[in-house]
Amino acid sequence: MGSVTVDLERAERFGLADAKARLSDLVATVERTGEACIIMRYGRPAVCITPLPEEHVAPTRRARGMLSAFADDNKRELESGAFERAMAVKHGNVA
């Protein structure tokens, strides 16, 4: 298992309420930048969100969810724009 080094001085800090409100954004930022962030509770550091070492990160797939293993390019092409087509059928072509 790999280890993660965290520079606690440079890590961005967020209050608990702010982190709760934008947890998805925080996780995406940590994933993208590789920089850790610290969540504060009552003004003190409580937890640290760090990216996983590369050997533990699963490869990115375009399809998501439980059925992602069954998705292929043909099915993705069929689903492309399905929502827009359904709304056009339901509500007519509104420009």
LINDARA-V916009 format. One record per pair of residues at least 12 apart in sequence whose C-alpha atoms are under 7 Angstrom apart, sorted by the first residue. I is the first residue (numbers start at 1). GAP is how many residues later the second one is. If there is no record, write none. Layout:
i = (I | I)
gap = (GAP | GAP)
This chain:
i = (2 | 3 | 4 | 6 | 11 | 11 | 11 | 11 | 12 | 12 | 13 | 13 | 13 | 13 | 14 | 14 | 14 | 15 | 15 | 15 | 16 | 16 | 16 | 19 | 30 | 30 | 31 | 34 | 35 | 36 | 36 | 36 | 36 | 37 | 37)
gap = (51 | 50 | 49 | 30 | 24 | 25 | 26 | 27 | 25 | 26 | 24 | 25 | 26 | 27 | 24 | 25 | 26 | 24 | 25 | 26 | 23 | 24 | 25 | 20 | 20 | 21 | 20 | 17 | 15 | 12 | 13 | 14 | 15 | 12 | 13)
